[in-house]
Amino acid sequence: MSAEAIRMEGIVKRFPGVVANAGIDFSLDWGEVHGLLGENGAGKTVLMCILYGLYQPDAGKIFIRGQETRVRSPHVAIGLGIGMVHQHFMLVPRLTVLENMAVGWEPKVGPLLDRRAMRRRIRALVEDYGLEVDPDARVEELSVGEQQRVEILKALYRGAEVLILDEPTAVLVEQEVEALFSTVRALKEQGKAVVFITHKLHEALEICDRITVLRKGKNVGTLEAKGATETQLAELMVGREVVFTVTPEPLESEGRVLLSVEDLSARDDRGVPAVRGVSLQVHDHEILGIAGVQGNGQKELLEAICGLRRPTKGRVRVGERELTGESPSRLATQGLVHIPEDRHLRGLILTFSVEENAILGQRRQPRFAVGPWAQKKRAIRAYAGELVQRFSVSVPSLTAPVRTLSGGNQQRLILARELSRAPQVIVAVQPTRGLDVGGMEFVWEQFLQARRNGAGILLVSMDLDEAMMLSDRIAVMYQGEIVAVLRRGEATKRELGLLMLRGTGEVG
Amino acid sequence: MKWAKEIGPVVGAITLALGVGAIVTALTGYSVPQVFKYLALGAFGDWYQVAQTLTQATPILFTSLSFLVAFRAGLFNIGAEGQLYLGAFFAAWAGFSFKLPPVIHPVVCLLFGAAAGAVWGFIPGWLRAKRGANEFVTTMMLSYVAIKLTSWLVSPGGPYHGAHWANQTVRILTSAQFPRFMRGAQLSWGIIVAVLIAGIIWYLLFRTPRGYELRAVGQNPLAAEYGGINVTKNLILALTLAGALAGLGGAAEILGTHRRFIELFSPGYGWDGIAGGLIARAHPLGAILAAVLMGALRAGGQAIDRAGVAPADLAAVIQGLVILFVVAPELIRYFQRVVRRKKLGDIES
């Protein structure tokens, strides 16, 4: 067997209106962790989806173990020993870990599932790679990190020799990232080949042997991780110099309370109490960060504040006015805007045009409509054009569906829409999720500008680095409660991680 | 350009369907040239036949609009047939009960028909929005209720049984009738009203905040909610409007074509509306063309039967094929979109 596991030559993939991959060469050796870096829309995921058989390339060749191969479907890919862990897990929440792993690949005793044989194999894999997980637990009961382990196990169980991890750290906390890295190292020692897609540069440098950088569908360089620097990679990615961090200048708050939440409780979609008596205040010129592992009630808290979920108890005040449970449009007119967590689910209507999305919360305002029976098309178009220009959103046209925009530009459009309403309070959930360096920089700058102008910002971020960098204060949420509020510089990343995982900062 | 892109595949699908129809015709031992000749002649052969086609297209246009308005809001109105019957009955009732001047009388009848259909759309809309009852099931069930109810109203022993030899009401007054275009053909002003309404629906959907909200709810209810749109209200509104449109269709049928309510007068116009709405890709102006196509197939089918070239069943098969070929890809795309959204989430890089 040659040292080369995979070679892709001149891969071209076009989508209507976009060239996702414009002739990419890529190779992967056995026993290697190969990082795939690039901005959003650079073509990383598309390239790997081609290798995994989800898309067919328009041109180019794929060699697997030196053999030219056509990967017609994921089923073929799995048969060839290629496994992929997607950004969004593809597990059935109601089934157990074992049952999830069996889907599509059931060892059978007659017509029945051979659970014994499966359990044996899973145990062996768990031990080999340190993928601690209970085969009989239901997936819905597992944390995000554990679900990811199940996905990796599933791929290995199906005989994966080549493993593609699509932005695996995006959803993990520090401690879980460490666990993932040791798993990846174990895989490498076993001689397996791993593709690690990410846009976090330090991670790529830490875990990868080689790093390939994609920009606009082209391979702009493959380098040895040893000796490469973040600056070098970032410049390759973006094609210009970039800043990685922004430093919020010290600002004196005037002590006005812009958003005040008192003893707020709410239930999650299943009716289980998810927020238990949370109180917090956001002042002028202040960013209050909320840190916490996903699923500790942050989502419900924010929805309850923003009028998308009925609180079971407590009060929400914007400025002097009590607005508990008011509709999002009423809140917006009172100066509170919301940058939702999921662009596609909440923030945008993907099939609607740029124009139509630009007026989502303001469609009935006199400047855009005459009562409910007529729209001012020209005014809407002019407004959308202005937003697009002022926030440099790159769009094919104002009438193009926002589906055709890249993730970064979609987020810009949302920011443009919400921030141009000159809000007093901005509630943002994961505003940089899935954005590249350039996109993040843009979002951060916008928030700091709003802060400078006196706005108060409530920021939920799963990215601790980001939360720590931007926040004047950080509140840690654990099991529906706020367990600690720390000022800037008071806590280390490790301490925060512990608070997030256990609810207390003591090592024990 | 944008037009050609939308219509091109539809025209292709129709051609393909007619091709397969030809094969089926040949295999069953009928003469392909004869069948197609009479299909074409029956649909567009002379002015009388064109009038026939348009007569059939009129109610189908209303029910297509009914289907697509609900569809735009993310709902399936399967009950247009029943809404049509109810609208037809109440329009007829207003037509023989009131004495009103000419222009006003048909308008009042149309409003009665629309209101009756609206009630029949409101009920499943309310049940869906407030109680989560699947509108697919409720609209269909209520449809049967409406059909049976109107049948009873005009049957012997029912309160509006108008003549002993058939289950129908008495004639509506002349003042309520739609004028017809030519002697001997049933084509009436109904078609003009239908096209007008299609234009209004287009304006409503694409040029008003109301329509924007309705479409937003259909495309992404979560984002609509986030944007401050009342989802519940829009779901109810959409089905109510859908019911009203089908009710209008029934009313136009009575005022223009039958001039009295007759039990089971519709050969399935409500169902044709589903196909019509989908063929039109849920576009109100596209629905005009789709309704003409469906009307042509019906009129052509009758001609084949009349000429004795082939049984009406064969015409029905060809109709079915056209609907299948045009609609199936649309439905498949629709389900693919749903599945893909669930499966892949958003692939971004």
Interface residues (C-beta under 8 A of the other chain):
Chain A: G38 N40 G41 A42 G43 K44 T45 V46 C49 L54 H86 Q87 H88 M90 D166 E167 I197 L308 S327 P328 S329 R330 A332 H338 P340 H344 L345 R346 G347 L348 I349 L350 T351 F352 E356 L360 G361 R363 R364 F368 A369 G371 P372 W373 A374 Q375 K377 S406 G407 G434
Chain B: R207 T208 P209 R210 Y212 E213 R215 A216 Q219 N220 L222 A223 A224 E225 Y226 G227 G228 K343 L344 G345 D346 I347 E348 S349
